[in-house]
Amino acid sequence: MKRNRFHFAVAVAATLVALLATAPQLHAQQQDWSIYDWETNLEQALVQARRENKQVLVFFAGSDWCGWCDRLMLEVIETERFQSFLDTYIVPVLIDFPRSIPISEEQQEYNADLARRFAVSGYPTVFILDSSGAMRLRTGYRQGGADAYITHLLPAVR
């Protein structure tokens, strides 16, 4: 009887370890964020911003592990109101540091270089740049939802 309990406990522990090991992957697979369609090259985004007379929003994220990034995405970025704001004023750029979503080594190095260049030390970090690359605003997660976030960003994009 003791032996059966031991084997059961080992089986439960192994199952929990396997679930915990795959949790980030499950998280990433469950999310279908629009940010995965964003530009990932700042220089190309700046060219597009000049062409379209827009500003650039650069979102430094840990898309598959950062809780505050998740909140920003759920409460702000994934809303119709914010999508409309992006379409009108912004060329969005994702500089991502995922733990389980594969990105090329070249993209990893590029992202790390940008993080050093902009002195990013926490996530999420959001910048508004003008089309020449000059910084207009540095921010991160803010409570209040899409309307409050847009109100916060709007002076930097006009």
N, C-alpha and C positions, 0 to 999 in steps of 0.2 A: 504494500500500500504506500509506504514512504517513497519507494522507488517510482511509482506512478506519479506522485505529486511532484517529485523532483523533475521528471521528464516533462510534465505539464508546465512547470515553472520555467524550465529551460526553453521550451517551445514558445511560451508567451513572451519571454524576454527577447528571444531571437526575432519574433514577429515585430515587437515594439522597436527594436534596433533597426530593422529593415524599413519600417514605416518612417521613423525619424530620419533615416539616411536619405529617403526619397522625398521627404516633405517639401524641400525647396523645388524639386522637379515637379511635384504635383501642383504646387503653387503656381509655378511659371506656366505649366500646361493649362491650368484652369483660367488664367488671365488671357484675355485677348485685347490688350490695350491698343488704342489707336497710335500710341507713341512708337510702336514697332514699325510703323509706316513713315515715321518722320525721317528727315535728312539726318545722316550721321557724320557728315563732313562740314565743318564750320565754313571753310573757304567757299564751298559750293553754295551753301546757304546765303552767304554774303553776296555772291554774284546774283542769286535769285532775288534777294531783297532789293538790290539796286535796280534790277530790271522791273520789279513789281512795285517799287516805291513803298517798301514795308520795312519793319524792324525785324530783328532776329531774337527769338526766345531760345536760350540754351538751357536745357534741363539735364543737370548732372544727377544721375539716379543709380540706385541699386535695385533695378526693377523686379528682381525675383527674391529679394531678401529684406529690403528696407521698408519697415512699417510706416514711417512718415511719408515715404514716396507713395505707398499704396493709398494712404489717406488723401494725399494731394491728387492722385489720379482719380480716385472714387468721388471725392467731394468737389473737384474742380475740373480737371482736364477732360474727363469722360462725359461731362455734361454738354447738352446741346448749346447752352448759352456760351460756354467757353469755346466750343468748336466754331461757333459763329464769330466770336472775337478773333480767333486764330485766322479764320478765312479772310477777315477784313483787314487785319493789321500786321500779321505775324508770319514769318517763315520759321517753323519750329525745328529745333535740332535736339536729338537725343544723344547724350554722351553717357553711355551706360557701363556699369561695372557689375554685371551679373555674376552670380556664383555658379549657376547650373545651366544657364542658357549659353550655348556655344557661340562665341564670336571669334573672328580670325585673330591671330597673333598681331597682325598689322593694325587692326582696329583697336585691340587692347593697348598697344603702344601709343597709338594716336590719342586715345582717350586719356591715358596716363599723362602724356605731354600736355594736353589741354588742361587737365586738372592742376598740374604744376604751374602752368602759365597763369591760370586764374586763381591760384592759391585756394583751391577747393579742399576743405578738410572735413566736411560733413555732407550728409545727403538727407533730403534733396537740397540742392543749391540751384537757383534759377537766376539767369542773367537776361537782361534785355540789352541788346547791342543795336546801335544804329547800323545802317548798311555799310559804313566804312569800318566797322568793328569796334567803335568807341563804346565804352560801357555807359549805359544810361541808368541802370538799376541792378542791384544785387539783392536777392531775397531768398526765401525758402518756403517751407510750409507755413501757412497762416490760417487760422480758424475763420469760419464765417461763410464758407462755400464759394461758389463761382462768382456771384455778384460782388462780394467783398474783395475777392482776389482780382477781379477785373478792375474794380475801382482803384485798387492798389497799383496795378500795372499801367493803367490808362495814361497817367501823366508822362510816363516814359516812352509811350509809343506814338504820341501825337506830336 
